[in-house]
Amino acid sequence: MNEEVFIGRLPSGAEGKTLRECEDALDGVPELERLSERVWRYESGGREMKIELIPEGSASGKARVEQQASPEPNSFFGALHTEVSEDALRVREAGWAYMQLRLKLAGLLGLELQDARTGERYRPADPADVEPLPALSAAVGKGTVPAKLLSGTHAVGTEHYRPKAKMIAKDQPRSSYSALVALGDGRVLHGYKGGPYVSDVPGIQLREGDALDCREELTGTGRAIVPRADGEAILTDGPLSQGRRAHAVVCGLSPLGLRGEPPLPLSPPFVWVPDTEAFLAAVPRKNTSERDFPHSPPSAEVGGERLLISDEAVDGHPWLRGALDPSRYLLVEADLRSRSWRPAIGREEYAEIFGSYEGSAIEELAQSPDGRRLYVSDGYQKVACFDRAESAFVWSANLGESARVYDLALSPCGKYLAAVGLADDDGRAESLSLLHADRGDFVYRLPTYGTFRSFAYTASWHPNGRYLAVGLANGTVIEIGLDGEARHFAGLKGGITAICFQQERMLVTGAEKAVRAWSL
């Protein structure tokens, strides 16, 4: 089946562009060849797209070029019709080029995109936010590695070159690193799972210096790490419960250590509420198994329900007992100073978007810079935005039946939300989505799994918010701009579980017992 996407003023196609405006835009794109008065073509390395002007008010959707007289320069056109054949869709990496080109044309004309088959709408990023990816050398040199471009403006297989990474954080190595957080003072938190078994002990290493030498270490916690904005504390998870992520632990950083015991009876994901010492965390789930397994502490019983949390945590914080009702609450706000809590997202509101099936819960969570909006996913087909001031979800986006969400990443400015993970990308891109955080419409969707046959574990924004780094299970790092321009390179040997930026370098960790530092 051919892929058809319209570029126009959505949803009605009103306020069309003149022929002269369209000509100026299309003729100014060097990758396009003009075939007739209303038709252009993009062709490169087996990639091919037809672009046709649609007269304003056309009932059929497609202009019949051969049946209509030559248009006047001030004739109005409601949209561009772009079409890619089924064969051209199968060309490796071609989906990236088609999306980039369509976004470019829409941006030049101030228009939006709509997929003719699915109805999905795309709105290009604000032009003021778009910048090229950091420049790399086009010439190979000693001590460099290739970064292959995913670009409609370059030939297939084009490579640029970046300095080879430095292996750092090599002292006191641990197994299965899972978290990497750069602190503002040059220090880095390096969290690890401790191995593939639930009995393995997790931990956090506090590292500093160019070589990221280990200065302090805390065990028993650290699979997930969320720093507070003032740099004085972090949230991290505690002991597993029946093999699932569980507990919330507050740690200080000077020195690195626990703040109070036992762990809190709340679970990941969690975030700090801006400008406060309160935080949001998930309510423990029900244990739907008939019995507990011996490798983990038994489930706590609260209100007649067995929850995936420990008795020690529940008994140690009686002020939180009222929050431990997953039939009513999904996410709560906890204030350690006042020993109080309040609901954040209830089961009823959540069920309206994600459904009411047992076991459904918030798996991924991101928060706007002001703390008003929460972006959540159940790990499957949907991502949604909850407005705390309105106590309601204000938008949701369907990512596709095959989509599995493994990470949400909100840009530092709060305008763009990336959802990455796994999807079959069969027929349309679903494995990587960039959305506008205000309305939930797409900026673009790209086939990371369809291109690399590997899923994305993690995504991290550069501090300037102009591009995103995505880490794949096969060790690939993809750098992607807001216009969809991208490049990829082998960032690690083995799966990448965390990426962060520190000054002028990108730090990558995961399967290797170290960190690779890539110069920017």
TORMARBA-797210 format. One line per field, with one value per residue (C-alpha): residue number from 1; residue in three letters; x, y, z. Coordinates in Angstrom, 3 decimals, decimal comma. Layout:
BEGIN
num: [NUM;...]
residu: [ALA;...]
X: [X;...]
Y: [Y;...]
Z: [Z;...]
END
This chain:
BEGIN
num: [1;2;3;4;5;6;7;8;9;10;11;12;13;14;15;16;17;18;19;20;21;22;23;24;25;26;27;28;29;30;31;32;33;34;35;36;37;38;39;40;41;42;43;44;45;46;47;48;49;50;51;52;53;54;55;56;57;58;59;60;61;62;63;64;65;66;67;68;69;70;71;72;73;74;75;76;77;78;79;80;81;82;83;84;85;86;87;88;89;90;91;92;93;94;95;96;97;98;99;100;101;102;103;104;105;106;107;108;109;110;111;112;113;114;115;116;117;118;119;120;121;122;123;124;125;126;127;128;129;130;131;132;133;134;135;136;137;138;139;140;141;142;143;144;145;146;147;148;149;150;151;152;153;154;155;156;157;158;159;160;161;162;163;164;165;166;167;168;169;170;171;172;173;174;175;176;177;178;179;180;181;182;183;184;185;186;187;188;189;190;191;192;193;194;195;196;197;198;199;200;201;202;203;204;205;206;207;208;209;210;211;212;213;214;215;216;217;218;219;220;221;222;223;224;225;226;227;228;229;230;231;232;233;234;235;236;237;238;239;240;241;242;243;244;245;246;247;248;249;250;251;252;253;254;255;256;257;258;259;260;261;262;263;264;265;266;267;268;269;270;271;272;273;274;275;276;277;278;279;280;281;282;283;284;285;286;287;288;289;290;291;292;293;294;295;296;297;298;299;300;301;302;303;304;305;306;307;308;309;310;311;312;313;314;315;316;317;318;319;320;321;322;323;324;325;326;327;328;329;330;331;332;333;334;335;336;337;338;339;340;341;342;343;344;345;346;347;348;349;350;351;352;353;354;355;356;357;358;359;360;361;362;363;364;365;366;367;368;369;370;371;372;373;374;375;376;377;378;379;380;381;382;383;384;385;386;387;388;389;390;391;392;393;394;395;396;397;398;399;400;401;402;403;404;405;406;407;408;409;410;411;412;413;414;415;416;417;418;419;420;421;422;423;424;425;426;427;428;429;430;431;432;433;434;435;436;437;438;439;440;441;442;443;444;445;446;447;448;449;450;451;452;453;454;455;456;457;458;459;460;461;462;463;464;465;466;467;468;469;470;471;472;473;474;475;476;477;478;479;480;481;482;483;484;485;486;487;488;489;490;491;492;493;494;495;496;497;498;499;500;501;502;503;504;505;506;507;508;509;510;511;512;513;514;515;516;517;518;519;520]
residu: [MET;ASN;GLU;GLU;VAL;PHE;ILE;GLY;ARG;LEU;PRO;SER;GLY;ALA;GLU;GLY;LYS;THR;LEU;ARG;GLU;CYS;GLU;ASP;ALA;LEU;ASP;GLY;VAL;PRO;GLU;LEU;GLU;ARG;LEU;SER;GLU;ARG;VAL;TRP;ARG;TYR;GLU;SER;GLY;GLY;ARG;GLU;MET;LYS;ILE;GLU;LEU;ILE;PRO;GLU;GLY;SER;ALA;SER;GLY;LYS;ALA;ARG;VAL;GLU;GLN;GLN;ALA;SER;PRO;GLU;PRO;ASN;SER;PHE;PHE;GLY;ALA;LEU;HIS;THR;GLU;VAL;SER;GLU;ASP;ALA;LEU;ARG;VAL;ARG;GLU;ALA;GLY;TRP;ALA;TYR;MET;GLN;LEU;ARG;LEU;LYS;LEU;ALA;GLY;LEU;LEU;GLY;LEU;GLU;LEU;GLN;ASP;ALA;ARG;THR;GLY;GLU;ARG;TYR;ARG;PRO;ALA;ASP;PRO;ALA;ASP;VAL;GLU;PRO;LEU;PRO;ALA;LEU;SER;ALA;ALA;VAL;GLY;LYS;GLY;THR;VAL;PRO;ALA;LYS;LEU;LEU;SER;GLY;THR;HIS;ALA;VAL;GLY;THR;GLU;HIS;TYR;ARG;PRO;LYS;ALA;LYS;MET;ILE;ALA;LYS;ASP;GLN;PRO;ARG;SER;SER;TYR;SER;ALA;LEU;VAL;ALA;LEU;GLY;ASP;GLY;ARG;VAL;LEU;HIS;GLY;TYR;LYS;GLY;GLY;PRO;TYR;VAL;SER;ASP;VAL;PRO;GLY;ILE;GLN;LEU;ARG;GLU;GLY;ASP;ALA;LEU;ASP;CYS;ARG;GLU;GLU;LEU;THR;GLY;THR;GLY;ARG;ALA;ILE;VAL;PRO;ARG;ALA;ASP;GLY;GLU;ALA;ILE;LEU;THR;ASP;GLY;PRO;LEU;SER;GLN;GLY;ARG;ARG;ALA;HIS;ALA;VAL;VAL;CYS;GLY;LEU;SER;PRO;LEU;GLY;LEU;ARG;GLY;GLU;PRO;PRO;LEU;PRO;LEU;SER;PRO;PRO;PHE;VAL;TRP;VAL;PRO;ASP;THR;GLU;ALA;PHE;LEU;ALA;ALA;VAL;PRO;ARG;LYS;ASN;THR;SER;GLU;ARG;ASP;PHE;PRO;HIS;SER;PRO;PRO;SER;ALA;GLU;VAL;GLY;GLY;GLU;ARG;LEU;LEU;ILE;SER;ASP;GLU;ALA;VAL;ASP;GLY;HIS;PRO;TRP;LEU;ARG;GLY;ALA;LEU;ASP;PRO;SER;ARG;TYR;LEU;LEU;VAL;GLU;ALA;ASP;LEU;ARG;SER;ARG;SER;TRP;ARG;PRO;ALA;ILE;GLY;ARG;GLU;GLU;TYR;ALA;GLU;ILE;PHE;GLY;SER;TYR;GLU;GLY;SER;ALA;ILE;GLU;GLU;LEU;ALA;GLN;SER;PRO;ASP;GLY;ARG;ARG;LEU;TYR;VAL;SER;ASP;GLY;TYR;GLN;LYS;VAL;ALA;CYS;PHE;ASP;ARG;ALA;GLU;SER;ALA;PHE;VAL;TRP;SER;ALA;ASN;LEU;GLY;GLU;SER;ALA;ARG;VAL;TYR;ASP;LEU;ALA;LEU;SER;PRO;CYS;GLY;LYS;TYR;LEU;ALA;ALA;VAL;GLY;LEU;ALA;ASP;ASP;ASP;GLY;ARG;ALA;GLU;SER;LEU;SER;LEU;LEU;HIS;ALA;ASP;ARG;GLY;ASP;PHE;VAL;TYR;ARG;LEU;PRO;THR;TYR;GLY;THR;PHE;ARG;SER;PHE;ALA;TYR;THR;ALA;SER;TRP;HIS;PRO;ASN;GLY;ARG;TYR;LEU;ALA;VAL;GLY;LEU;ALA;ASN;GLY;THR;VAL;ILE;GLU;ILE;GLY;LEU;ASP;GLY;GLU;ALA;ARG;HIS;PHE;ALA;GLY;LEU;LYS;GLY;GLY;ILE;THR;ALA;ILE;CYS;PHE;GLN;GLN;GLU;ARG;MET;LEU;VAL;THR;GLY;ALA;GLU;LYS;ALA;VAL;ARG;ALA;TRP;SER;LEU]
X: [0,000;1,305;1,867;-0,003;0,448;-1,185;0,543;-1,977;-3,843;-5,644;-8,312;-10,265;-7,594;-8,722;-6,376;-4,434;-1,133;-0,703;1,096;3,933;4,317;4,349;6,851;9,183;9,126;9,459;11,923;14,075;14,579;17,575;16,610;13,418;13,060;10,165;8,311;5,446;3,570;2,097;4,314;7,746;9,735;12,280;14,601;17,809;19,298;16,037;14,067;11,328;8,425;5,943;4,683;1,601;-0,238;-3,944;-6,203;-8,205;-11,653;-10,646;-13,240;-11,139;-8,108;-5,728;-5,184;-5,720;-2,838;-3,447;-7,093;-6,675;-5,436;-2,179;-2,716;-2,231;0,572;-2,031;-4,145;-4,714;-3,799;-5,250;-2,503;0,372;-0,252;2,847;2,933;5,489;5,090;5,065;8,427;10,004;8,779;10,789;14,114;16,229;16,238;13,935;11,229;13,528;14,101;10,394;9,421;12,249;11,324;7,631;8,438;10,730;8,039;5,417;7,772;8,583;4,886;3,701;1,455;0,798;0,757;-1,959;-1,573;-4,317;-4,676;-4,415;-5,577;-2,580;-1,641;1,835;2,810;6,457;8,494;8,659;11,252;12,870;13,673;15,210;18,983;21,310;22,923;26,396;28,823;31,091;33,956;33,235;36,809;38,006;40,919;43,010;41,094;37,668;34,625;31,888;28,487;26,100;23,566;19,841;19,025;17,062;19,591;22,548;23,178;22,366;25,353;26,937;29,240;30,666;33,263;33,493;36,340;36,496;34,976;37,046;36,428;35,912;34,320;36,375;37,269;35,090;33,029;29,606;27,151;24,115;24,373;20,886;21,049;23,337;22,630;24,883;24,772;25,397;28,674;30,543;29,643;27,772;25,511;25,998;23,284;23,343;20,979;23,766;23,019;20,230;18,702;16,324;18,650;21,473;22,204;21,734;23,675;24,698;28,218;29,000;31,702;33,637;36,576;37,361;37,778;34,645;36,436;34,208;34,226;31,288;28,995;25,620;24,144;20,606;19,094;19,767;18,069;16,305;17,612;15,785;17,732;16,036;16,618;18,644;21,124;20,692;18,695;17,679;14,767;15,607;13,934;14,442;14,188;12,167;8,816;8,135;10,472;8,806;10,167;9,031;9,658;10,851;13,997;15,231;19,018;21,252;24,256;26,671;27,534;25,756;23,444;19,901;17,645;15,620;14,564;12,720;11,953;8,653;5,723;5,493;6,929;8,578;8,087;8,532;9,434;10,072;7,462;9,306;10,457;9,328;10,547;7,454;7,424;5,031;5,210;3,137;0,863;1,987;0,090;-1,997;-0,223;-2,375;-0,413;-1,961;1,147;4,389;7,682;10,478;13,168;11,523;9,918;6,208;3,604;2,132;-1,581;-3,318;-7,099;-7,592;-5,425;-1,947;0,277;3,684;5,412;6,975;5,371;8,401;7,704;3,973;4,452;7,285;5,159;1,606;0,808;0,870;-1,448;-4,508;-2,750;-2,141;-5,354;-4,630;-8,361;-8,649;-5,219;-2,491;-0,194;0,046;2,004;3,927;5,395;7,994;8,257;4,562;4,041;1,058;-0,116;-2,770;-4,028;-2,465;-4,012;-6,964;-7,976;-11,210;-9,498;-6,813;-9,346;-11,024;-7,832;-6,035;-8,900;-9,841;-8,236;-6,571;-2,848;-2,819;-0,586;1,642;4,935;6,579;6,285;7,590;6,767;6,580;9,144;6,469;5,042;1,538;1,443;2,275;2,980;2,281;2,194;1,002;3,920;1,737;-0,068;-0,842;0,738;-1,379;-1,100;-2,661;-3,192;-2,945;-4,697;-7,702;-7,431;-8,044;-6,324;-6,219;-4,981;-3,973;-2,176;-2,423;1,025;-0,195;-1,204;2,344;3,912;5,625;6,871;10,123;10,939;9,394;11,669;10,422;12,592;14,117;11,812;8,789;7,546;8,387;7,819;9,673;8,221;10,591;10,504;9,541;7,116;7,065;7,039;5,136;3,366;4,032;6,593;5,571;8,763;9,841;7,412;8,028;4,926;4,005;3,575;0,818;-1,689;-0,351;-0,127;2,945;6,021;7,230;7,337;10,417;11,072;13,944;13,018;12,275;15,698;17,925;15,925;16,533;14,375;15,088;15,769;16,291;16,128;17,855;17,688;20,727;20,467;19,825;16,682;17,532;18,183;17,645;19,966;18,312;20,033;19,190;19,497;22,122;24,453;23,496;23,114;20,858;21,055;17,861;17,073;13,670;13,435;13,985;17,555;19,493;22,718;23,761;26,922;28,020;27,861;28,496;29,183;25,848;22,560;22,396;20,287;21,147;22,534;23,277;25,100;27,875;29,450;30,843;30,453;27,764;28,006;26,668;26,308;24,653;25,969;29,640;31,130;32,159;31,003;31,875;32,384;31,738;32,924;30,237]
Y: [0,000;3,449;6,023;9,285;12,341;15,732;18,982;21,744;24,020;21,464;20,388;22,202;23,062;26,702;29,657;28,001;29,101;30,795;29,048;31,528;30,761;27,028;27,431;29,514;26,855;23,757;25,204;26,285;22,681;21,391;17,738;18,237;18,024;19,814;17,593;19,896;22,992;21,211;18,180;17,753;14,632;13,616;10,779;9,548;6,067;4,217;6,676;8,395;10,697;12,478;15,926;17,412;20,693;20,366;23,221;24,846;23,265;20,099;17,466;14,491;15,393;14,942;17,460;16,131;17,921;16,728;17,873;21,414;24,601;26,202;27,979;31,690;32,778;33,935;30,776;29,239;25,695;24,040;21,494;19,435;15,765;13,617;9,969;7,196;3,867;0,574;-0,365;2,955;2,461;-0,750;0,984;0,825;4,022;5,714;6,437;8,925;10,828;11,023;12,340;14,895;16,168;16,493;18,364;20,671;21,509;22,017;24,286;26,386;26,928;27,178;24,127;20,784;17,128;14,502;10,831;9,923;6,352;6,730;10,328;11,086;14,752;16,218;19,768;20,736;22,040;25,782;27,048;29,099;25,857;24,017;23,888;21,560;18,738;19,610;19,563;16,577;16,199;14,758;13,428;10,288;10,806;8,961;8,261;8,811;6,585;6,840;8,366;7,405;9,979;9,322;12,206;12,964;15,615;13,200;10,028;6,732;5,554;8,994;9,056;11,806;11,202;11,965;11,526;8,074;7,791;7,667;4,783;6,263;5,251;2,062;1,785;-0,333;-1,750;-3,253;-5,300;-4,023;-0,252;1,221;4,930;7,868;11,359;14,396;16,784;20,474;20,494;18,097;14,970;12,024;9,409;5,946;3,458;-0,286;-3,243;-5,549;-8,345;-10,238;-11,823;-10,258;-11,374;-9,232;-6,112;-2,716;0,392;3,963;5,224;8,919;9,735;12,872;14,185;13,736;9,992;9,756;8,071;6,544;8,604;7,100;4,106;3,183;-0,298;-1,621;1,081;2,772;1,159;4,483;7,887;11,251;14,248;17,183;20,535;21,928;19,051;18,149;14,930;12,170;9,785;6,195;2,812;0,238;-3,545;-5,354;-6,828;-10,197;-9,226;-5,864;-2,365;-1,170;1,247;4,835;5,917;9,458;9,844;12,770;13,615;15,219;12,569;9,936;8,096;7,169;9,739;7,720;4,122;2,018;2,712;4,382;2,174;3,899;2,803;4,075;6,024;9,163;12,856;15,769;18,526;21,698;24,107;21,813;18,806;16,825;14,228;12,231;8,440;5,489;3,574;-0,082;-2,506;-5,431;-8,762;-10,812;-14,020;-16,676;-16,958;-15,186;-16,472;-17,216;-15,099;-11,835;-10,555;-11,410;-8,946;-6,604;-6,857;-3,478;-3,097;-6,756;-6,570;-8,001;-5,252;-5,395;-3,677;-4,831;-4,972;-3,118;-0,121;-0,057;-0,369;2,148;4,930;4,670;8,186;6,779;3,825;5,678;6,206;2,493;1,768;1,012;0,675;4,435;5,978;5,556;8,434;10,410;13,383;12,747;15,439;14,069;17,291;17,424;13,649;14,126;12,958;13,808;12,175;13,218;10,855;8,691;5,321;6,751;9,468;7,048;4,434;6,936;7,032;3,741;1,404;-0,329;-3,731;-5,140;-4,595;-1,448;1,153;4,120;2,767;5,952;9,486;12,914;16,320;19,838;22,332;24,086;20,807;21,489;18,834;15,154;12,967;9,292;5,974;2,529;1,108;0,150;1,988;5,318;8,397;11,075;14,455;15,105;18,714;18,910;22,282;20,857;17,399;15,850;14,425;17,102;14,962;11,438;10,032;6,537;5,286;2,148;-1,388;-2,742;0,089;-0,544;2,547;2,154;5,803;9,273;12,315;15,907;18,635;21,146;23,874;21,634;21,920;18,490;14,980;11,939;8,444;5,612;1,849;-1,052;-1,482;-3,568;-0,428;-2,474;-0,061;3,019;4,238;3,662;2,924;6,568;9,460;13,133;15,013;18,587;18,634;21,262;19,407;15,906;16,115;14,591;16,444;13,263;9,477;7,515;3,770;3,081;-0,597;-0,973;0,464;-1,119;-4,204;-3,107;-1,326;1,885;1,655;5,331;8,885;12,012;15,642;17,828;20,699;23,183;21,217;21,202;17,496;14,115;11,150;7,721;4,565;1,178;-2,362;-3,161;-0,367;2,204;5,884;7,953;11,746;13,326;16,990;18,630;18,558;14,783;14,990;12,163;10,197;7,061;5,430;2,517;4,120;1,065;-2,649;-4,004;-2,460;1,217;1,885;5,515;8,620;12,005;15,175;16,699;19,914;19,173;15,421;12,777;9,986;6,547;3,515;0,114;-3,378;-2,407;-2,062;1,520;4,746;5,894;9,664;11,096;14,626;16,901]
Z: [0,000;-0,928;1,802;1,272;3,467;2,967;3,877;4,466;6,841;8,967;9,451;6,727;4,172;4,273;3,861;1,080;-0,391;-3,751;-6,584;-6,224;-2,512;-3,231;-6,061;-3,910;-1,200;-3,389;-5,888;-2,943;-1,819;-3,805;-3,307;-5,353;-9,135;-10,797;-13,271;-14,288;-13,184;-10,190;-9,623;-8,014;-7,224;-4,619;-5,656;-4,043;-3,709;-4,276;-2,148;-4,122;-3,273;-5,512;-4,441;-6,086;-5,516;-4,718;-5,885;-3,116;-2,871;-4,741;-3,904;-4,902;-2,840;-5,779;-8,541;-12,021;-13,639;-17,139;-17,123;-15,799;-17,340;-16,270;-12,954;-12,447;-10,084;-7,561;-7,791;-4,374;-3,408;-0,341;0,269;-1,038;-1,686;-1,088;-2,079;-1,642;-3,412;-1,552;-3,081;-2,085;1,473;1,742;1,053;4,203;6,257;3,719;6,294;7,999;4,737;3,874;7,309;7,296;3,831;4,677;7,883;5,939;3,379;6,078;7,987;4,914;4,192;7,789;7,364;9,079;8,008;7,965;7,119;4,636;5,927;9,708;10,104;12,335;12,382;12,650;13,534;12,929;15,844;16,384;13,847;16,617;18,453;15,501;15,140;13,209;15,131;16,469;13,551;12,950;10,507;7,066;6,886;8,610;10,966;13,495;16,663;15,104;14,658;12,013;12,659;9,875;8,762;8,554;6,266;3,135;2,155;1,991;0,039;1,728;3,773;4,217;7,233;9,373;12,062;15,742;18,249;19,773;23,235;26,396;28,781;32,240;35,559;35,408;39,081;41,368;38,470;39,089;37,027;35,130;35,364;35,049;35,925;35,189;36,518;36,100;39,051;38,538;40,472;38,173;40,101;38,602;40,194;38,704;39,670;39,124;39,429;40,562;38,112;36,361;39,471;41,973;44,752;43,360;45,393;43,678;44,555;43,776;43,151;43,504;40,955;40,070;38,049;34,358;34,883;37,067;39,919;42,595;45,809;47,720;47,364;48,839;48,432;48,631;46,417;43,098;40,111;39,444;40,559;40,540;41,941;43,650;41,953;44,873;44,615;48,276;47,949;45,561;45,233;44,452;44,669;47,383;47,672;45,018;45,964;44,350;41,522;40,822;41,354;44,765;47,634;47,616;49,414;50,058;50,161;50,973;48,802;51,257;52,262;50,184;52,559;53,517;55,161;57,589;57,629;56,663;52,971;52,121;51,014;47,610;44,277;41,106;38,975;41,040;40,662;43,004;43,172;42,049;44,758;47,581;49,526;48,513;45,769;43,610;43,612;42,463;44,805;45,146;42,925;44,014;44,007;41,633;42,210;44,412;46,559;47,319;46,029;48,502;46,851;47,981;51,203;51,424;50,170;52,759;53,469;53,569;53,732;52,888;49,748;49,212;47,823;46,164;49,050;52,327;55,769;57,098;54,845;55,628;59,385;59,401;57,883;59,252;57,987;54,430;55,075;53,722;50,384;49,883;48,016;44,335;43,658;44,299;43,714;41,102;42,042;45,286;46,596;49,807;52,060;54,457;56,439;57,385;57,259;54,962;51,559;48,997;45,785;42,491;39,898;40,855;39,457;38,047;35,980;34,870;33,728;31,398;29,323;29,908;30,772;33,987;33,531;36,626;36,770;34,653;36,284;35,561;34,245;32,931;34,288;33,273;34,740;33,301;34,653;36,738;38,044;36,747;34,035;34,352;31,330;31,921;30,098;31,085;29,098;26,163;23,394;25,029;26,529;28,199;29,911;33,325;34,434;38,222;38,357;36,507;38,132;34,734;31,694;28,988;26,097;25,203;22,169;20,754;19,754;17,981;18,885;18,730;20,757;24,083;25,925;27,865;28,501;28,411;28,121;28,324;26,807;29,265;27,927;28,505;24,904;23,473;24,795;23,453;23,860;22,977;23,201;20,977;18,055;14,904;12,662;10,089;7,766;9,880;12,389;16,011;17,970;18,459;18,771;19,442;20,574;21,353;25,104;25,003;22,792;22,264;18,480;16,869;15,696;14,020;14,322;13,288;12,815;15,218;15,555;11,853;11,023;13,674;14,746;18,317;20,860;22,744;26,470;27,153;25,794;27,074;25,955;25,509;28,026;25,200;24,278;20,576;20,128;21,702;22,292;22,216;23,495;21,982;23,286;20,633;21,817;19,178;20,052;17,790;17,888;16,547;15,970;16,264;12,459;12,364;11,051;12,673;12,846;14,691;15,984;18,150;21,581;23,753;23,565;24,700;25,727;26,665;29,738;30,526;28,804;30,320;29,298;31,366;30,127;26,639;26,663;26,396;28,980;28,047;30,321;30,395;29,783;30,027;33,503;32,790;31,129;27,633;27,357;23,882;23,093;21,677]
END
